[in-house]
Amino acid sequence: MFGYIICNKSGLSEEEFARYRRFYCGVCKSLEKKFGQMGQFCLSFDMTFLALFLSSMYEPEERRSRFLCPAHPVHKREAVEQEFTEYAADMTVALSYHKCLDDWADEKKSGKRLYGKLLEKHYEGVKLRYPKQCSVIEESLKELMRLEKEAPAEVDAILQCSGKMLSEVFVYREDFWSNSLREFGYALGRFIYLMDAAMDYEKDKKKKNYNPLFFMDKQPEDAEELLTMLIGDATQIYEKLPMVQDAHLIGNILYGGVWQQYYTKIKEKKDGNGSV
């Protein structure tokens, strides 16, 4: 995954940040229980947000635990586990598996090909549990790759593919709210794709990879207005959802956290300390 949907720690209280970390650890533990250490390597902030978001929506019963983490052995960590950390673990593997295939197709990264092979059996299990989500991911990525090769200037159509891919990931069950959640995932998916393009601009230019900004004749710093519009589409839907639990934490991510890496890169470029 991309890792842009993350909290802004400076805007959170100690308890809110501890809550966020419990969800991160909860998704990690769900990955370990379902897929072993191989699954834990997929852990991402994006899918931590998925677990937090759906938990705020449906407020399931939570299981809290304290444990020693090999990566942080000095103090015990706390984790929250429930049905949405488990669902986020499944979606993490599904998206990571296809990201490996995509990286192999684009850049022939042998490590990604090997990791994809190792995830393949786990992905087949996820596909049995969530056939609709996996089918939409597969179809969307197939169309996205086709458009990148055959119609690279059709940027809006390409963004739509990214949006469609993530739209179904946010629909855990079909109910009164499923269409709103689908629309939210669609808007967020479009934002993530363009944000990734802005962040990878120089790398894509050097490696001659596809990047929509090349066809929009824009530099990364020129993309801020469009990025603001895309995340605005997502927040507009979010504001209409009946969320109370962890609402400040989710707002912290959507209104501030998603911009952290972008603004850091832009500042580095303006200061002459790096390139976007």
HUKA-V979402 format. One record per residue. RES is the residue in one small letter. SS is DSSP state (@ for helix, = for strand, . for the rest). OMEGA is omega in radians with two decimals (* if undefined). Layout:
BEGIN
res:ss:omega
RES:SS:OMEGA
RES:SS:OMEGA
END
This chain:
BEGIN
res:ss:omega
m:.:-2.95
f:.:3.04
g:.:3.13
y:.:-3.07
i:.:-2.98
i:.:-3.13
c:.:2.99
n:.:-3.00
k:@:-3.07
s:@:-3.13
g:@:-3.10
l:.:2.99
s:.:3.12
e:@:-3.12
e:@:3.11
e:@:3.12
f:@:3.08
a:@:3.11
r:@:3.11
y:@:-3.12
r:@:3.09
r:@:3.10
f:@:3.10
y:@:3.12
c:@:3.12
g:@:3.08
v:@:3.12
c:@:3.14
k:@:3.08
s:@:3.08
l:@:-3.13
e:@:-3.10
k:@:-3.10
k:@:-2.94
f:@:-3.13
g:.:-3.12
q:@:3.12
m:@:3.11
g:@:-3.12
q:@:3.12
f:.:-3.13
c:.:-3.00
l:.:-3.11
s:.:3.05
f:@:-3.11
d:@:-3.12
m:@:2.94
t:@:3.09
f:@:3.11
l:@:-3.14
a:@:-3.13
l:@:-3.09
f:@:-3.12
l:@:3.09
s:@:3.08
s:@:-3.11
m:@:-2.98
y:@:3.08
e:.:3.13
p:.:3.05
e:.:-3.08
e:.:3.03
r:=:3.13
r:=:-3.13
s:=:3.03
r:=:-3.06
f:=:3.03
l:=:-3.12
c:=:3.13
p:.:-3.14
a:.:-3.14
h:=:-2.94
p:=:-3.02
v:=:-3.11
h:=:3.09
k:=:3.09
r:=:3.07
e:=:3.14
a:=:2.97
v:=:3.08
e:=:3.08
q:.:-3.00
e:@:-3.08
f:@:2.97
t:@:3.10
e:@:3.09
y:@:3.11
a:@:3.09
a:@:3.11
d:@:3.14
m:@:3.07
t:@:-3.14
v:@:-3.13
a:@:-3.10
l:@:3.13
s:@:3.10
y:@:-3.12
h:@:3.06
k:@:3.09
c:@:3.12
l:@:-3.14
d:@:3.13
d:@:3.10
w:@:-3.13
a:@:-3.07
d:@:-2.96
e:@:3.14
k:.:3.10
k:.:-3.05
s:@:3.12
g:@:3.12
k:@:3.12
r:@:3.13
l:@:-3.14
y:@:3.08
g:@:3.11
k:@:-3.14
l:@:3.14
l:@:-2.98
e:@:-3.13
k:@:3.11
h:@:3.14
y:@:3.12
e:@:3.07
g:@:3.09
v:@:-3.11
k:@:3.09
l:@:-3.12
r:@:-3.06
y:.:-3.07
p:@:-3.10
k:@:3.13
q:@:-3.09
c:@:3.11
s:@:3.13
v:@:3.09
i:@:-3.11
e:@:-3.11
e:@:-3.11
s:@:-3.14
l:@:3.10
k:@:3.13
e:@:3.11
l:@:3.13
m:@:3.11
r:@:-3.13
l:@:3.12
e:@:-3.12
k:@:-2.99
e:@:-3.11
a:.:-3.02
p:.:-3.14
a:.:3.14
e:.:-3.00
v:@:-3.10
d:@:3.11
a:@:3.12
i:@:3.08
l:@:3.12
q:@:3.10
c:@:3.11
s:@:3.10
g:@:-3.14
k:@:-3.14
m:@:-3.09
l:@:-3.08
s:@:-3.07
e:@:3.12
v:@:-3.11
f:.:3.13
v:.:3.14
y:.:3.10
r:.:3.08
e:.:3.12
d:.:-3.10
f:.:-3.04
w:.:-3.00
s:@:-3.14
n:@:3.09
s:@:3.11
l:@:3.09
r:@:3.12
e:@:3.10
f:@:3.13
g:@:3.11
y:@:3.14
a:@:-3.13
l:@:3.13
g:@:3.09
r:@:3.12
f:@:-3.09
i:@:-3.11
y:@:-3.12
l:@:3.08
m:@:3.11
d:@:3.10
a:@:3.12
a:@:-3.10
m:@:-3.08
d:.:-3.01
y:@:-3.09
e:@:3.12
k:@:3.14
d:@:3.12
k:@:-3.13
k:@:-3.07
k:@:-3.14
k:.:3.04
n:.:3.08
y:.:3.02
n:.:-3.06
p:@:-3.13
l:@:3.09
f:@:-3.07
f:@:3.06
m:@:-3.11
d:.:-3.14
k:.:2.94
q:.:-3.14
p:@:-3.13
e:@:3.10
d:@:-3.05
a:@:-3.03
e:@:-3.11
e:@:3.13
l:@:3.09
l:@:3.11
t:@:3.12
m:@:-3.09
l:@:3.13
i:@:3.06
g:@:3.07
d:@:-3.13
a:@:-3.10
t:@:3.10
q:@:3.09
i:@:3.14
y:@:-3.09
e:.:-3.13
k:.:-3.12
l:.:-3.06
p:.:-3.07
m:.:3.07
v:.:3.14
q:.:3.09
d:.:-3.09
a:@:-3.14
h:@:3.13
l:@:3.12
i:@:3.09
g:@:3.09
n:@:-3.13
i:@:-3.02
l:@:-3.07
y:@:-3.11
g:.:-3.03
g:@:-3.09
v:@:-3.09
w:@:-2.96
q:@:-3.10
q:@:-3.13
y:@:-3.09
y:@:3.06
t:@:3.12
k:@:-3.13
i:@:3.12
k:@:3.11
e:@:-3.13
k:@:-3.14
k:@:3.13
d:@:-3.13
g:.:-3.10
n:.:-3.12
g:.:-3.14
s:.:3.13
v:.:*
END
